Amino acid sequence: MNGGSDPIRVLHVDSDPDFAETFTTRLERDDRFETGVATSASEGVDRLTGAEFDCVVSAYGLPDRDGIEFLETIRERGLELPFFLFTGEGSEEIASNAISAGVTDYFGKKSGTEQFPVVTNRIDQAVETFRTERELDATRRRYRKLVEQNLVGIYVIRDGEFVYVNPKLAAIHGYDRETVVGMPVLDLVAPEERDRVEENLRRRLEQGVEEIQYRTVGLTGDDERIDIELHGSRIEYGGEPEIIGAELDITEQKEYERELEASEAKYRSLFEDARDAIMLLDGEGFIDCNEMTLELFGVDSVEAFTERTPWELSPETQPDGADSKTAAREYIRTAFEEGESFFEWVHTRTGGTEFHADVKLSRIRLDGEPVLRALVRDITTKKRYERELENREAKYRSLFEDARDPIILLDEQGFFDCNEMALELFGVDSVEAFTERTPWELSPETQPDGADSKTAAKGHIETALEEGEASFEWVHTRTDGTEFPAEVKLSRFHLDGEPVLHELVRDITEQKRYERTLEEQRDTLEVLNQVLRHDVRNDLQLVTSYAEMLEDSCEDDEASRHATTILESARHAVELTQTARDIADVLLSDSKETRRVALEPTLESKASEVQSSYPESVIECDPRLPSVRVDADGMLQSVFENLLKNAIQHNDKDVAEVTVTATERDGTVTVRIADNGPGVPDGRKETVFGKGRTGLDSAGTGMGLYLVETLVTGYGGEVWIEDNDPEGSVFVVELPTAD
């Protein structure tokens, strides 16, 4: 039985040297056996501790204890190897005790050799059985350890209940093993899945389905739902059917799968719905594309598109003269090797039209294999814009260079470009030399207001960069040291994505000279106005007084007429000085401020004053004048005074009749001063308000009407002349209301 296996190592323990020698000698004649000897139980224990034996053959009578006690000693030490006992003749009691103690077998000591074949065969059988059971036990321990420590849940089910679970299965459901064993299987299954799980159990047990695998939803001790995958097989154990299987917690896997599905759906949607043409290709050509690709290239279907190659959808050569097929293969090779490639390309639609495109190739993995994703964007419009931009740049560069005004470009650090006029204005030889300077280096140390030029210049630059522009007067210095006043306008714009300033510099030396001339003329006019106000007016008043005295004292008619003529002329001259004074006040006034002036009392008071001055005339004011206010000043009275006097002075009737009316409508008030005089011809209605003109053939100078037009225009209104019915003129003044 032991042929071809390891020899059987036998420990013989006996204090009888003759029997021990005889036994071991006979045993070692058989190649199946190797022997070791001991003369006492204690020595036997030592030998078993120090060496490995397959069985023990011991005499009953030993010096330090009997054979049964020896057996008990080695069993206490955990040694379960076969144990044979030699007893004396006819010792039935010892034999009975030996069997009760658990000896493998016992033999009587006989001096003859006839029992050795029986002993050796029995030893061989017992050791073979021991070795088999030991190996089986080791296997069981290994498998139990494997099951107990497995990262997969292991279970055994009988009659719908768990009869065994490993720690992992219990942990998956949040229990300990003791709680799960004996628990109904369906208690660990989500309610909606229990019928399916029960049916699968029944199929394996009743319908002979040996093995089944499926996914379902389990429950934890906290009623938390988990995704699990079950693998089960039907077995027979002790004549009863059982199901043994494994359970995997696939909650994270299912979540990953759901995320993956969502991601795939998302990217498929992005792929299909992208506004750019996207295609997939390998080293040989296209393998997929989206709808925008078909639209861009004018192809009917994905299948038709994938029958083409990139170079078949391109002209034979690119704009740089490169062969399209060779260049395309090189870009594809670069993208596969380096991960991506970006370039401009000219493609061809199926109709033969060409278009410029930005192409980006990106390496990705599809089903474990590297492929390229190509994003193609039609840049025909972009190219057109680029050409237009180049043309505009050339145009504005030409305007920059050919402008008649000096133009300078600068940032916070100083100048970085200028045109030819700037070089000429500042007396600098070249742009390079100019950009080496700063604005404050081309200025005196201080400005006319005493401000430090560098500090003030930096302030203006900062303002323009923050608010978009800055305009101011400045004194610059040429390279020869001469200074000149200038108007400077700084305007912010972006150059290469960075904010910079465009500076327009205008030499205002002549303007300043003209302003000084105007100031001198203004001073002269001021002196003239003072003369009119005081010296001339005083002399005229003196003439008027003497003329009145002369007229009263003259008894001669002719002398009286001469005195009357002098008096009228003097009075008219006084009116002219008054009008001239008013015009001078308007021209010399620095203030343009207005106030809310009531129209009705202004008209009524002036009509009453003029009526008093010309008692032979008739002036009627409409009693229904609107009670409105207009934006004007104290000179509004002069407007109506001049128009009323004009209507009387230029009237050719014996009795001058003047009517004053006013209406309000849509935010304006219209005043009409109508007379019964000779009227104004159409050809002169536009000119009678001109400076220094005279109306009709009268003695008037026209200065009054010039003052009227100047004042009304300043108030934001208009004045014009209409024909009166049946005769005469109507002077119309229209002013915006302030209410």
C-alpha positions in Angstrom: 0.0 0.0 0.0 2.9 2.3 0.7 4.7 1.6 -2.5 6.4 4.7 -4.0 5.6 7.0 -1.0 7.7 8.2 1.9 9.0 5.5 4.3 7.0 5.0 7.5 8.9 6.2 10.5 8.1 4.1 13.5 9.1 4.9 17.1 9.4 1.7 19.2 9.4 2.2 23.0 10.3 -0.9 25.0 12.5 -1.5 28.0 13.1 -5.1 26.9 16.3 -4.9 24.7 15.9 -8.3 23.2 12.4 -7.8 22.0 13.2 -4.3 20.9 16.1 -5.5 18.8 14.1 -8.3 17.3 11.2 -6.1 16.4 13.2 -3.3 14.9 15.4 -5.7 12.9 12.5 -7.5 11.4 10.7 -4.2 10.7 13.7 -2.6 8.9 14.0 -5.6 6.6 10.9 -4.1 4.9 11.9 -1.0 2.8 8.7 0.6 3.8 9.8 1.3 7.4 12.4 3.3 9.3 12.7 2.9 13.1 13.7 4.7 16.2 13.9 3.3 19.7 13.3 4.5 23.3 13.5 2.5 26.5 11.1 4.6 28.6 8.0 6.8 28.2 9.9 9.9 29.1 12.6 9.1 26.4 9.8 8.4 24.0 8.2 11.8 24.6 11.6 13.4 24.0 12.1 11.5 20.8 8.7 12.5 19.6 9.4 16.1 20.4 12.7 16.2 18.6 11.9 14.2 15.5 8.9 13.4 13.3 7.4 9.9 13.4 4.4 8.4 11.7 3.4 6.1 14.5 4.4 4.7 17.9 4.7 1.1 18.9 5.0 0.8 22.7 5.2 -2.0 25.3 2.6 -1.8 28.0 5.1 -2.2 30.8 7.6 0.6 30.9 9.9 1.7 33.7 8.4 5.1 34.4 4.8 4.5 33.5 2.6 2.1 31.6 1.8 2.3 27.9 -1.7 3.6 28.4 -0.3 6.5 30.5 2.3 7.1 27.8 -0.5 7.3 25.2 -2.4 9.8 27.3 0.8 11.9 27.7 1.4 12.2 24.0 -2.3 12.9 23.3 -2.1 15.7 25.8 0.7 17.2 23.8 -1.5 17.2 20.7 0.0 14.3 18.9 -2.7 12.3 17.2 -0.4 9.8 15.3 -1.3 6.1 15.4 -0.4 4.3 18.6 0.1 0.5 18.8 0.4 -1.3 22.2 2.1 -4.7 22.9 0.6 -6.4 25.9 1.4 -9.5 27.8 -0.3 -12.9 27.2 -3.9 -13.1 28.2 -4.2 -9.5 29.5 -7.7 -8.9 28.5 -8.2 -6.2 31.0 -5.2 -4.2 29.6 -6.6 -4.7 26.1 -9.9 -3.3 27.2 -8.4 -0.3 28.8 -6.2 0.3 25.8 -9.1 0.4 23.5 -10.9 2.8 25.8 -7.8 5.0 25.9 -7.9 5.2 22.1 -5.0 3.0 20.9 -5.0 2.3 17.3 -4.5 -1.4 17.8 -2.9 -3.8 20.3 -0.9 -7.0 20.0 0.2 -9.6 22.4 3.9 -10.1 22.9 4.9 -13.4 21.4 8.3 -14.8 21.1 7.5 -16.2 17.7 7.7 -14.2 14.5 4.5 -15.4 12.9 2.6 -12.1 13.8 5.1 -9.7 12.2 3.4 -9.6 8.8 0.1 -8.8 10.5 1.7 -6.0 12.6 3.5 -4.5 9.6 0.4 -4.5 7.5 -1.7 -3.0 10.3 0.9 -0.3 10.8 1.0 0.4 7.1 -2.8 0.7 6.9 -3.0 2.9 10.0 -0.3 5.3 8.9 -1.8 5.5 5.4 -5.1 6.4 7.0 -3.5 8.9 9.3 -1.6 10.6 6.6 -4.7 10.8 4.4 -6.7 12.3 7.3 -3.9 14.7 8.2 -3.7 15.9 4.6 -7.4 16.2 4.4 -7.5 18.1 7.7 -4.8 20.5 6.5 -6.7 21.0 3.3 -9.9 21.7 5.3 -7.9 24.2 7.4 -6.5 25.9 4.4 -9.9 26.2 2.7 -11.6 27.4 5.9 -8.9 30.0 6.3 -9.4 31.0 2.7 -13.2 31.2 3.2 -12.9 33.0 6.5 -10.5 35.6 5.2 -11.9 36.0 1.8 -12.8 39.4 0.5 -15.9 37.9 -1.1 -18.9 37.0 1.0 -19.4 33.2 1.2 -22.6 31.5 2.2 -24.3 28.1 2.6 -28.1 28.0 2.4 -30.3 25.2 3.5 -34.2 25.3 3.7 -34.1 29.1 2.9 -31.8 29.9 5.8 -28.1 30.7 6.1 -26.3 27.7 7.8 -22.9 29.3 7.2 -21.6 32.7 6.3 -18.0 34.0 6.4 -17.1 37.3 8.1 -17.1 39.2 4.9 -20.7 38.4 4.0 -21.9 39.4 7.5 -19.9 42.7 7.2 -21.4 43.4 3.8 -24.9 43.5 5.4 -23.7 45.2 8.6 -24.1 42.2 11.0 -21.9 39.8 12.9 -21.7 36.1 11.8 -23.7 34.7 14.7 -26.7 37.0 13.8 -26.7 36.0 10.2 -26.5 32.2 10.7 -30.0 31.0 11.0 -31.5 34.1 9.4 -33.9 33.7 6.5 -32.2 34.6 3.3 -34.9 37.0 2.1 -34.4 39.1 5.2 -31.2 40.4 3.5 -33.0 41.2 0.2 -34.9 44.4 -0.8 -38.7 43.8 -0.7 -39.1 44.3 -4.4 -36.4 41.7 -5.2 -37.5 38.9 -2.9 -39.8 37.1 -5.3 -37.0 37.0 -7.9 -34.4 35.8 -5.4 -36.8 33.1 -4.0 -37.5 31.9 -7.6 -33.8 31.6 -8.3 -33.4 29.5 -5.1 -36.3 27.3 -6.0 -34.9 26.7 -9.5 -31.6 25.6 -8.2 -33.1 23.3 -5.6 -36.1 21.9 -7.4 -35.4 22.2 -11.1 -31.8 21.0 -11.1 -30.2 24.3 -12.1 -26.8 23.6 -10.9 -25.3 27.2 -11.0 -26.8 30.6 -11.4 -25.4 34.2 -11.3 -27.4 37.4 -11.1 -27.5 40.9 -9.6 -30.0 42.1 -7.1 -30.5 44.6 -4.3 -29.7 43.7 -0.7 -30.4 45.3 2.7 -28.1 46.1 5.6 -28.9 46.0 9.2 -29.6 49.8 8.9 -32.1 49.2 6.0 -29.6 50.7 3.7 -29.9 49.4 0.1 -26.8 47.9 -1.5 -26.2 46.5 -4.9 -25.0 42.8 -4.8 -24.0 40.1 -7.2 -24.8 36.5 -6.3 -23.1 33.3 -7.6 -24.6 30.0 -6.3 -24.3 26.3 -6.9 -26.4 23.3 -5.8 -24.6 20.7 -3.7 -25.6 17.6 -1.7 -24.5 17.5 1.9 -25.5 14.7 4.2 -28.1 13.7 1.7 -29.7 17.1 1.8 -29.6 19.8 -1.0 -27.8 23.0 -0.1 -26.8 26.1 -2.0 -23.2 27.3 -1.6 -22.2 30.5 -3.2 -20.5 33.9 -3.1 -21.8 37.4 -2.8 -20.1 40.5 -4.1 -20.9 44.1 -2.9 -21.0 45.9 -6.2 -22.5 49.1 -4.9 -19.4 51.2 -5.8 -19.2 49.3 -9.1 -22.8 50.0 -9.9 -22.3 53.7 -9.0 -19.3 53.8 -11.2 -21.2 52.1 -14.0 -24.0 54.6 -13.6 -21.5 57.4 -13.6 -19.8 55.8 -16.6 -23.2 55.5 -18.4 -24.0 59.1 -17.6 -20.5 60.2 -18.7 -20.8 58.2 -21.9 -24.3 59.7 -22.5 -22.9 63.2 -21.7 -20.0 62.9 -24.0 -22.0 61.2 -26.7 -24.4 64.2 -26.4 -21.5 66.6 -26.5 -20.1 64.7 -29.5 -23.4 64.8 -31.3 -24.6 68.2 -30.2 -21.3 70.1 -30.4 -21.3 73.2 -32.6 -17.9 72.2 -33.9 -17.2 69.4 -36.3 -15.7 66.4 -34.3 -14.4 63.2 -35.8 -12.5 60.1 -34.7 -9.7 58.7 -36.8 -6.9 56.2 -36.7 -3.7 56.0 -38.7 -5.7 55.0 -41.8 -8.6 57.4 -41.8 -11.9 58.4 -40.2 -13.9 56.0 -38.1 -16.7 58.2 -36.8 -18.0 61.8 -36.9 -20.8 64.0 -35.5 -23.6 65.8 -37.4 -21.7 69.1 -37.6 -19.0 67.2 -39.5 -21.4 66.0 -42.1 -22.9 69.5 -42.4 -19.4 71.1 -42.7 -18.1 68.8 -45.4 -21.5 68.3 -47.2 -21.6 64.5 -46.7 -24.9 62.6 -46.3 -24.0 60.0 -43.7 -21.4 58.8 -41.2 -20.8 55.7 -43.4 -20.1 57.8 -46.4 -17.8 60.1 -44.4 -15.7 57.2 -43.0 -15.0 55.9 -46.5 -12.9 59.0 -47.1 -9.5 60.0 -45.7 -8.4 63.5 -44.4 -6.3 64.1 -47.6 -9.3 63.1 -49.8 -11.2 66.0 -48.2 -8.4 68.5 -49.0 -6.9 70.1 -52.0 -3.8 68.4 -53.4 -1.5 70.9 -51.8 -1.8 73.3 -48.9 -1.2 77.1 -49.1 2.4 76.6 -48.2 2.9 74.2 -51.1 3.0 71.1 -48.9 1.5 67.9 -50.3 -1.8 67.4 -48.4 -1.5 63.7 -47.9 2.1 63.8 -46.7 1.4 66.7 -44.4 -1.8 65.1 -43.0 0.1 61.9 -42.2 2.8 63.8 -40.5 0.3 65.7 -38.3 -1.4 62.4 -37.4 1.9 60.8 -36.5 2.9 63.7 -34.3 -0.5 63.6 -32.5 -0.1 59.8 -31.8 3.4 60.2 -30.5 3.1 63.5 -28.6 -0.6 63.4 -27.6 -1.8 66.3 -29.6 -1.2 68.5 -32.7 -2.7 71.9 -33.6 -2.5 73.5 -37.0 -4.3 75.4 -39.7 -5.5 73.5 -42.7 -7.4 74.0 -45.9 -10.2 71.4 -46.4 -12.4 70.7 -49.4 -16.2 70.1 -49.3 -17.8 67.5 -51.4 -19.0 70.3 -53.7 -15.3 71.3 -54.4 -15.3 74.5 -52.4 -12.4 75.1 -50.1 -12.4 76.5 -46.6 -9.8 77.4 -44.0 -9.9 75.5 -40.7 -8.3 75.3 -37.3 -7.6 71.6 -36.6 -6.8 70.1 -33.2 -5.8 66.4 -33.0 -5.9 64.9 -29.5 -5.0 61.3 -28.6 -7.6 59.3 -26.6 -8.2 55.6 -25.9 -11.2 53.8 -27.4 -11.8 50.2 -26.4 -8.2 50.2 -25.1 -6.7 51.3 -28.4 -5.2 54.8 -29.1 -7.2 56.9 -31.6 -7.4 60.6 -32.4 -10.2 63.0 -31.8 -10.1 65.8 -34.4 -11.9 69.1 -33.8 -12.3 71.1 -37.0 -13.5 74.7 -36.9 -14.2 76.6 -40.0 -12.2 79.9 -39.8 -13.2 81.3 -43.1 -14.9 84.3 -41.4 -11.9 84.6 -39.0 -9.5 84.7 -42.0 -11.7 87.4 -43.6 -11.6 89.4 -40.4 -7.9 89.0 -40.2 -7.5 90.3 -43.7 -9.8 93.2 -42.9 -7.9 93.8 -39.7 -4.6 93.8 -41.6 -6.1 96.3 -44.1 -7.5 98.4 -41.2 -4.1 98.3 -39.5 -2.4 99.4 -42.7 -5.1 102.1 -43.1 -4.7 103.4 -39.6 -0.9 103.2 -39.8 -1.2 105.4 -42.8 -3.5 107.8 -41.0 -1.2 107.7 -38.0 1.8 108.5 -40.1 0.1 111.0 -42.5 -2.0 112.8 -39.9 -1.5 116.6 -39.8 -1.6 116.6 -36.0 1.1 115.1 -33.8 0.0 111.6 -32.5 1.9 109.8 -29.8 1.3 106.4 -28.1 2.3 106.0 -24.5 1.7 104.0 -21.3 2.5 104.6 -17.7 6.2 104.4 -18.3 6.4 106.8 -21.2 6.2 107.1 -25.0 6.6 104.0 -27.2 5.6 105.3 -30.7 4.8 108.6 -32.5 4.2 109.9 -36.0 6.2 112.2 -38.2 4.3 115.3 -37.1 5.2 114.6 -33.4 8.9 114.5 -34.4 8.5 117.8 -36.3 6.6 119.5 -33.5 9.2 118.6 -30.8 12.3 118.8 -33.0 13.3 115.2 -32.5 15.2 113.3 -35.3 13.7 109.7 -34.9 11.0 107.7 -33.3 13.7 105.8 -31.3 15.1 109.0 -30.0 11.6 110.3 -29.1 10.6 107.1 -27.2 13.7 107.5 -25.0 12.0 110.5 -23.4 9.0 110.9 -21.1 6.2 113.4 -21.3 7.7 115.4 -18.3 11.1 115.4 -20.0 9.5 117.3 -22.9 8.0 119.9 -20.5 9.3 122.7 -18.3 9.8 121.8 -14.6 6.5 123.4 -13.7 3.3 124.3 -15.5 1.8 127.9 -15.6 -0.4 127.0 -12.6 2.7 126.1 -10.6 2.1 122.3 -10.7 5.2 120.0 -11.0 5.1 118.8 -14.6 6.1 115.2 -13.7 3.5 114.8 -11.0 0.8 116.5 -13.1 1.6 114.4 -16.2 1.4 111.1 -14.2 -1.9 112.2 -12.8 -3.4 112.9 -16.3 -2.1 109.5 -17.5 -3.6 107.7 -14.5 -6.9 109.5 -15.0 -7.0 108.6 -18.7 -6.2 104.9 -18.0 -8.9 104.7 -15.4 -11.7 106.8 -16.9 -11.0 106.3 -20.6 -9.8 109.8 -21.5 -8.4 113.1 -20.3 -8.3 116.5 -22.0 -6.2 119.4 -20.7 -4.0 122.3 -21.7 -0.2 121.8 -21.3 3.0 123.6 -21.9 5.6 121.5 -23.7 9.3 122.1 -24.5 11.0 121.4 -27.8 14.5 120.0 -27.9 15.9 123.4 -28.6 14.4 124.6 -25.3 11.5 126.7 -26.6 8.2 126.3 -25.0 4.7 126.2 -26.6 1.2 125.8 -25.3 -0.8 122.8 -26.4 -4.1 121.1 -26.2 -3.7 117.5 -25.2 -6.2 114.7 -25.4 -5.4 111.3 -24.0 -7.7 108.4 -25.1 -7.4 104.8 -23.8 -7.4 101.8 -26.1 -6.1 98.3 -26.0 -3.0 97.2 -27.9 -2.1 93.5 -27.8 -4.6 93.1 -25.0 -3.0 95.8 -22.8 -4.4 99.3 -22.0 -2.4 102.1 -23.6 -3.0 105.7 -24.4 -3.4 107.6 -27.7 -2.2 111.2 -27.3 -3.2 113.9 -29.7 -1.1 117.1 -29.2 -2.2 120.3 -30.9 0.0 123.5 -30.8 -2.3 126.3 -29.7 0.2 129.1 -29.9 -1.8 131.0 -32.5 -5.0 130.3 -30.6 -3.5 131.8 -27.5 -2.4 134.8 -29.5 -5.9 135.2 -30.9 -7.4 134.9 -27.3 -5.1 137.6 -26.1 -6.2 139.8 -29.1 -9.9 139.1 -28.2 -9.2 140.0 -24.6 -7.7 143.3 -25.7 -10.7 144.0 -27.9 -13.0 143.1 -25.0 -11.2 145.5 -22.8 -11.6 148.2 -25.5 -15.3 147.4 -25.8 -15.6 147.7 -22.1 -14.1 151.2 -22.2 -16.4 152.1 -25.1 -19.4 150.8 -23.1 -18.3 153.0 -20.2 -18.1 156.0 -22.5 -21.6 155.2 -23.8 -23.0 154.7 -20.3 -21.6 157.8 -18.8 -20.0 160.5 -21.0 -22.2 160.3 -24.2 -25.4 159.6 -22.3 -24.7 162.5 -19.9 -24.1 164.8 -22.8 -27.3 163.7 -24.6 -29.3 164.2 -21.5 -27.9 167.7 -21.3 -28.9 168.3 -24.9 -32.3 167.0 -24.3 -32.8 169.3 -21.3 -31.7 172.4 -23.2 -33.9 171.4 -26.2 -36.9 171.1 -24.0 -36.2 174.5 -22.5 -35.7 176.0 -26.0 -38.9 174.4 -27.3 -40.8 175.9 -24.4 -39.3 179.4 -24.8 -39.5 179.7 -28.6 -42.2 182.0 -29.9 -41.3 181.7 -33.5 -42.8 178.6 -35.2 -39.8 177.8 -37.3 -37.5 178.0 -34.3 -39.9 175.9 -32.4 -39.9 173.2 -35.1 -36.1 173.2 -35.1 -36.1 172.8 -31.3 -38.6 169.9 -31.6 -36.3 168.2 -34.2 -33.3 168.6 -31.9 -35.3 167.2 -29.0 -36.6 164.1 -31.0 -33.1 163.4 -32.3 -31.6 163.7 -28.8 -34.2 161.3 -27.4 -33.5 158.9 -30.2 -29.8 159.1 -29.6 -30.5 158.3 -25.9 -32.4 155.2 -27.0 -29.5 154.1 -29.2 -27.1 154.4 -26.4 -29.4 152.4 -24.2 -29.6 149.7 -26.9 -25.9 149.8 -27.5 -25.3 149.5 -23.8 -27.6 146.4 -23.6 -25.8 144.8 -26.6 -22.4 145.5 -24.9 -23.7 144.0 -21.7 -24.7 140.8 -23.6 -21.4 140.5 -25.4 -19.3 141.2 -22.4 -21.2 139.0 -20.0 -19.3 136.0 -18.7 -22.4 134.4 -17.2 -24.8 132.4 -19.2 -27.0 131.6 -16.2 -30.8 132.1 -16.5 -33.6 132.1 -14.0 -37.4 131.5 -14.1 -38.9 134.8 -15.3 -42.7 135.3 -15.2 -43.9 136.2 -18.7 -47.3 137.9 -18.1 -46.1 140.8 -15.8 -43.0 141.3 -18.0 -45.2 141.9 -21.1 -47.8 144.0 -19.2 -45.2 146.3 -17.6 -43.3 146.8 -20.8 -46.5 147.5 -22.8 -47.5 150.1 -20.1 -44.0 151.8 -20.2 -44.0 152.1 -24.0 -47.6 153.3 -24.1 -46.5 156.1 -21.7 -43.6 157.0 -24.0 -45.9 157.0 -27.0 -49.3 158.3 -25.8 -50.6 158.9 -29.3 -50.3 155.2 -30.1 -52.6 152.4 -29.0 -51.1 149.2 -27.3 -53.6 146.5 -26.3 -52.5 143.5 -24.2 -54.6 140.3 -24.3 -56.1 140.1 -20.8 -55.8 136.2 -21.1 -52.0 136.1 -21.2 -50.8 132.7 -19.9 -49.3 132.7 -16.4 -46.1 130.8 -17.4 -42.4 131.2 -16.6 -39.5 131.0 -19.0 -35.8 130.5 -18.6 -34.3 134.0 -19.2 -32.7 136.9 -17.3 -33.3 140.6 -16.7 -32.7 141.4 -20.4 -36.0 139.7 -21.4 -37.7 143.1 -20.9 -35.4 144.5 -23.6 -36.7 142.0 -26.1 -40.3 143.1 -25.7 -39.4 146.8 -25.3 -37.5 146.8 -28.6 -40.3 145.0 -30.4 -43.0 147.3 -29.1 -41.0 150.4 -29.9 -40.1 149.0 -33.3 -43.8 148.4 -34.1 -44.6 152.1 -33.3 -41.5 153.8 -34.7 -41.8 152.1 -38.1 -45.5 152.6 -38.4 -46.8 154.9 -41.2 -50.3 155.4 -39.8 -51.5 158.4 -38.0 -52.3 156.2 -35.0 -50.0 153.2 -34.5 -52.0 150.2 -33.2 -50.2 147.3 -31.5 -51.7 144.1 -30.2 -49.9 141.8 -27.8 -51.1 138.1 -27.4 -49.5 134.9 -26.2 -50.4 131.2 -26.2 -48.9 128.2 -24.5 -48.6 124.7 -26.1 -46.4 121.6 -25.8 -43.8 123.2 -23.5 -43.4 126.4 -25.4 -45.0 129.9 -25.2 -45.5 131.9 -28.3 -45.8 135.8 -28.0 -47.2 137.7 -31.0 -46.7 141.5 -31.3 -48.8 142.7 -34.3 -49.0 146.2 -35.8 -50.9 148.0 -38.5 -47.8 149.4 -40.1 -46.5 149.0 -43.7 -45.3 145.4 -43.1 -42.0 143.8 -44.0 -41.4 142.5 -47.5 -40.7 138.7 -47.7 -37.2 139.3 -49.0 -36.2 141.2 -45.9 -37.9 139.1 -43.2 -34.7 137.0 -42.7 -32.3 140.0 -42.7 -33.9 142.7 -40.6 -32.4 141.0 -37.4 -28.9 141.4 -38.8 -26.4 143.4 -36.9 -26.3 147.1 -37.9 -29.3 146.8 -40.4 -32.0 149.4 -40.6 -35.7 148.6 -40.9 -37.5 150.0 -44.0 -36.8 153.7 -44.7 -37.1 155.0 -41.2 -34.5 156.5 -39.0 -34.0 153.3 -37.0 -30.6 151.7 -36.9 -31.8 148.0 -36.5 -29.6 147.5 -33.4 -32.7 146.8 -31.4 -33.7 143.9 -33.5 -30.2 142.5 -33.5 -30.3 142.6 -29.7 -33.7 140.9 -29.8 -32.5 138.0 -32.0 -29.3 137.6 -29.9 -31.2 137.4 -26.6 -34.0 135.1 -27.8 -31.5 132.7 -29.3 -29.6 132.7 -26.0 -32.8 131.7 -24.2 -33.2 128.7 -26.5 -36.0 130.3 -28.5 -36.7 131.7 -32.0 -38.0 134.9 -33.4 -39.4 135.5 -36.9 -41.8 137.8 -38.8 -45.2 137.0 -40.3 -47.7 139.2 -42.2 -50.6 140.7 -40.3 -54.1 140.5 -41.7 -55.2 142.8 -43.4 -51.9 144.8 -43.1 -48.9 145.2 -41.0 -46.4 142.8 -39.5 -46.4 140.3 -36.6 -43.2 139.7 -34.7 -43.3 136.2 -33.2 -41.2 135.2 -30.2 -41.2 131.5 -29.2 -39.6 130.5 -25.9 -39.5 127.2 -24.0 -41.4 127.3 -20.7 -39.8 126.6 -17.4 -42.8 125.0 -15.8 
